[in-house]
Amino acid sequence: MTRHAVLEESLVWTPARGLTPRAGAAGGRLLAADSWLVREGGVRGLERHRERFLRACGECSGPPLRRLLEFWRDATAALPRTGEWFPRVELAAGSLELRLLLRPAPPLDPDVRVWAAGQPDPRTMPRRKGPDLDALARVRRRASEAGATEAVLVAPSGAVLEAATAGVLWWEGDALCLPPPRLPVLSGVTAGLIQERAHRLGIRVVHRERALAELDGREVWLVNALHGIRPVTGWAGGTIGCPPPVRAAEWRRWLDSLTEPLLPRA
């Protein structure tokens, strides 16, 4: 059975019953969420995703830590060990419902075409994944209508923040650049791994505020847990140029090497 023949499944967690299939449509606004790629039972940075999800649940007065850890244990045990999947853990408002959304991974892209028009940031809670996923999906739909796969969010000053579903990194000479942490950006797991490797290799990592037009002629990457590193190979609807990505292939191989197998099911 191919991954495209498999439908996504929403599972609800309770301490008494563990994970059980949801009978109806999922309700309640998302307070926190996290997602990652599972490929043939292997995951990259799973502990970092766990810590980010636990922290997000704590920020919105979610269930006690003990309950969250029990949910996480059951959720990771339920992940498929074959095929390619993009599961999402969720905490919903109202009854503080914990859920696992099992969904096949979409096709993985080696590169990306980005809308050259910077989009005003629609997020209400930019440092927490979950509450603004619907708003970000609308941004991506507008990007698709403009002939792109992704869109870059910008601050009121015009400074680049991140893409709708990915962090934005770029190279200026031999320096790896990213937006300053004082700007409203999500703490990205993949971006964090990349920065740590750069530090180990002695590559200068710098935080800079840049308008979208100032990325003209630079090697730009969009990075996230699903696709890993995608170099920008085209800008739709603008005059921003992108050179051939000379660094991305080697960094992608390194990132793929970080994949670790899920623990065997008990």
MIROVEX-312839 format. One record per residue: x negated, y negated, z negated of N, C-alpha, C in turn; residue in three letters. Coordinates in steps of 0.05 Angstrom, whole numbers, plus 5000, padded with zeros to 4 digits. Layout:
BEGIN
XYZXYZXYZALA ...
END
This chain:
BEGIN
498350245000500050005000498249755000MET 498749565018497149325019498149134998THR 496448934991497248744971499648584980ARG 499948545007502148385016504748535014HIS 504648795010507148955007508148954979ALA 506548844960507248844932508448574924VAL 510648584911511948334902510848264874LEU 510948004868510147924842512148014821GLU 511148034796512848134774512447954750GLU 514547874737514347704713514947884689SER 513047884670513348044646513447854622LEU 515147914603515547764579514347914556VAL 512947774537511647914515513047854489TRP 513448054472514348024445512648204427THR 512248134402510648304384511648584382PRO 514348614382515548874377515349054402ALA 515748944425516049104450513649074469ARG 511848884464509648844483510748704508GLY 509648784531510448674556512748834569LEU 514848694576517148824589518048654612THR 519048784633519948624657522148424650PRO 521948194662524047984658526548064673ARG 528848034660531348094673532247884693ALA 531947624685532847414702530547224709GLY 531346984719529346794726527946684702ALA 525346624705523846504683524846234676ALA 525146174650526145914642524145774624GLY 524545514619522845364602520445244616GLY 520044994611517744854623515144974614ARG 513244994632510645104624509144914607LEU 508245004584506644844566503644904571LEU 503045144578500245224583500245464602ALA 498145484617497845704636494845734643ALA 494245974652491546024662491646254682ASP 489846254701489846464722487046514732SER 486646744743484046824753484347044773TRP 482247104788482247304808481447574796LEU 483047784803482248064796481848204823VAL 479448304827478848444852477748714846ARG 479348924853478549194847477649234818GLU 479249124800478649154772476448984761GLY 475448804777473248624767474248334765GLY 473148194745473947914739471447754733VAL 471547504739469347324733470247124711ARG 468647104690469146904670471646944654GLY 472447194649475047244636475047124607LEU 472847154593472847044566473146744566GLU 472146614586472446314587475346244593ARG 476746404609479546354614481146394589HIS 480446604574481746654548481446414530ARG 479046314526478546094508480045844517GLU 480145794543481645564552484645584547ARG 485645834552488545874547489145844517PHE 487545964500488045944471487945654462LEU 485945504472485745224465488145064474ARG 489045124498491444984509493945044492ALA 494245294484496545364467496345234440CYS 493945204429493645074404494344774406GLY 493644654428494244364432497244304432GLU 498844504440501744454441503244604420CYS 501844664398503044794374504445054382SER 502945224397503945474406504045684384GLY 504445934391504546154371501946174355PRO 501946304332499546334316497346484332PRO 494846434325492646554340492846854340LEU 493646974318493847264318495747374340ARG 498047234343499947314363498747274391ARG 497347054395496246994421494147204429LEU 492547294409490547494415491847764421LEU 494047824408495548074414496648064442GLU 497747824449498847794476496647824497PHE 494347694492492147714511491148004514TRP 491048144493490248424494492148584512ARG 494648554508496648704524496648604553ASP 496248344557496348234584493948344600ALA 491548344589489248434604489348744608THR 490548884589490849174593492749234616ALA 494749054621496649094642495749024670ALA 493348904672492448814698491749054716LEU 492449044741491749264759488749304762PRO 487949544765485049604769484349654798ARG 486249634816485649664845487049434859THR 486049364882487249144898486248874889GLY 487348664901486648394895489148254884GLU 488748134860491048014845490247744835TRP 492247574830491847304819493847274796PHE 493447414774495347394751495347124738PRO 497547064724497646814709498946864682ARG 497646774660498746784634500146514629VAL 502346524614503946284611505046264583GLU 505246014573506745944549508945754557LEU 511445824552513745654561514945514537ALA 516145284543517445124522520045254514ALA 521245144494523745254483523145454461GLY 523045714468522545914448519645984446SER 517845824459514945884460514546174471LEU 515746224493515546494505512846534519GLU 511646764513509146844526509747034549LEU 508546974573509247134596506647194612ARG 506847414627504747484646506047504674LEU 505047354692506047364720503947524736LEU 504747764745503047924762503747864791LEU 501747774806502347694833499847774851ARG 500347874875498147934893496547674899PRO 493947704902492347464910492947384938ALA 493147134944493347044972490747094987PRO 490747075013488147105027486046915016PRO 483647005013481446845002480046705025LEU 479646445022478546285043475546225037ASP 473846255057470946195053470345895054PRO 472145735066471845445068474545315067ASP 474645055069477144915065477244655081VAL 479644585090480144335104481744155085ARG 480843915080482043745060483143485072VAL 485443405061486743155069484942925062TRP 484342755081482442535077483742295062ALA 486342305058487642085043487842155013ALA 486442004997486542054968489342024957GLY 490142214940492942224930492942114901GLN 494741934894495041854866495542094848PRO 494342094825494542324807497342334795ASP 498942554801501642564791501842694764PRO 499642784752499742954728500442784703ARG 501842914685502442794660500542884638THR 499343124642497443244623495143354639MET 493343184649491343284668489243464655PRO 488843454629486843624617487843894608ARG 490443954613491644214606492944334630ARG 492244574637493444714659496144824652LYS 498144774669500744884664503044684668GLY 503044464652505344284653505744154681PRO 503644124696503843974721503544144746ASP 503844404744503544574767505544514789LEU 507944454783509944394803509244134818ASP 508343934803507543684816505243724835ALA 503343884827500943944843501744104868LEU 503644284865504644434888505844244909ALA 507244034900508343844919506143694934ARG 504043624920501743494933500543674955VAL 500343934949499144114969501044144993ARG 503644144988505544155011505143915029ARG 504843675017504343445034501743465049ARG 499743585036497143625050497543805074ALA 499144015070499544205092500944075115SER 502743895110504143745131502143565146GLU 499943485133497943315146495743485159ALA 496143745160494143915173491844005156GLY 492143995130490044075111491044285092ALA 489144415078489744615058489944495030THR 488344285025488144164999488143865001GLU 488643744977488643454975486943374951ALA 485743144952484043044930485642834914VAL 485742864888487042674871485042454864LEU 486042204863484341984856485541824833VAL 483741694818484541524796485641254807ALA 486941094791487740834801485540664812PRO 483040704803480740564813479840664841SER 481040894849480141024874478041234870GLY 477141274845475041474840476141764844ALA 474641934856475342214860475542354832VAL 477742504829478142654804477642954809LEU 479543074824479343354831481343404853GLU 481443654863483443724882485843834868ALA 488043874883490543964870490144224855ALA 488444404865488044664852485144734848THR 483344534849480544604847478944354837ALA 476644414826474744204820473244114845GLY 472343864844470743754867467943704858VAL 466043834872463243794868462043704895LEU 459843564893458443484918455543444913TRP 454043424935451043404933450243124943TRP 448542994928447242754936444242804935GLU 443042854958440242934958440043204945GLY 438343224925438043474910439643484884ASP 441343284880442943274856445743384860ALA 446643544842449343644842451143444827LEU 453243354839454843134828457643224822CYS 458843094802461643144795462742894781LEU 465342874779466442634765465742624736PRO 465442394724464842374695467042494678PRO 466242614656468242744638470142544626PRO 469542284626471442084614473842054632ARG 473742144657476042134675477842364669LEU 480442344675482342554669482042794688PRO 480342974681479843214697480143464680VAL 480943684692481243934678478544064674LEU 478144184652475644334647475644594663SER 474144604685474244834703472345044695GLY 473245294695471545524688469345554709VAL 470145554735468145584756466245354757THR 467245114754465444884754463444904731ALA 464345004708462545034686460345234691GLY 461045454704458945654711456945544730LEU 457845394749456045274769454145074756ILE 455244904738453444714725451344854708GLN 452145064694450145204678447945324694GLU 448645434718446445544735444645324745ARG 445845094752444244874762442244784740ALA 443144774715441344694694439044904691HIS 439745164692437745374690435645354712ARG 436545274736434645254759433144984760LEU 433744814741432444554741433544354761GLY 435944404770437344224789438644004773ILE 438343764781439443534767442443534771ARG 443943524749446843504749447643224739VAL 449043074756449742794749452742754752VAL 453842584734456642504736456742224749HIS 458242214771458441964786461341904794ARG 462141654793464741574804464341504833GLU 465741644850465541594879468341584890ARG 468741384908471241384924471041604945ALA 473341684955473341904974471641834999LEU 471641585008470041515031467141545026ALA 466241535001463441554994462441844995GLU 464242035000463442315004462842365034LEU 463042165050462442185079459542285083ASP 459242495098456542595105455342765083GLY 456742835062455642995041456843275041ARG 455243465030456343735026458143735002GLU 460643785006462743774985463844054981VAL 464144124956465344384949467944344934TRP 469944514939472244554922471844824907LEU 472044814881471345064866473645124847VAL 474445384847476445484828476145784824ASN 477745894806477546174799478446354822ALA 480246264839481346434860479346454883LEU 478546234894476846244918473846224912HIS 473146164888470346114881469445854892GLY 467445854909466345614921467245594950ILE 468645384957469445334985468145074994ARG 466345085013465344835024467444705041PRO 467544435040469444295057468244285085VAL 469644395104468644405132470344225150THR 472244075139473843895155475443715138GLY 475843465147477543265133479743195152TRP 482243235144484543185162485442895159ALA 485942765182487142505182485342275172GLY 482742295177480942085168478342095183GLY 476441925175473941905189471642015172THR 472242165151470142275134468742505149ILE 466142495150464642705163463542905143GLY 463243155152462043355134459843505149CYS 457443505139455243655151455643955147PRO 454144115162454244405157453444465128PRO 454944635114454244695086451844875084PRO 449644765075447144915075446745065049VAL 448044985027447645105001449745304993ARG 452145285005454445424994454145724995ALA 453045835017453046135020451446264998ALA 449146154991447546274970448846254943GLU 450146024938451545994912454046174911TRP 455246224933457546404933456746684926ARG 454446774938453447044931452847064901ARG 451546854891450946864862453546874846TRP 455546714853458046714838459446984839LEU 459447104862460647374864459247574846ASP 456647534842455047724825455847724796SER 457347514788458147484760460647654753LEU 461847784773464247944768463648184750THR 465248214730464948444711467448604711GLU 467148874706469649044705471348994681PRO 473949014684475649004661475149244643LEU 475749214618475449434599477349654607LEU 476649904603478550124609481050094592PRO 483250184602485750184587485550384564ARG 486650304541486550484518488350724522ALA 
END
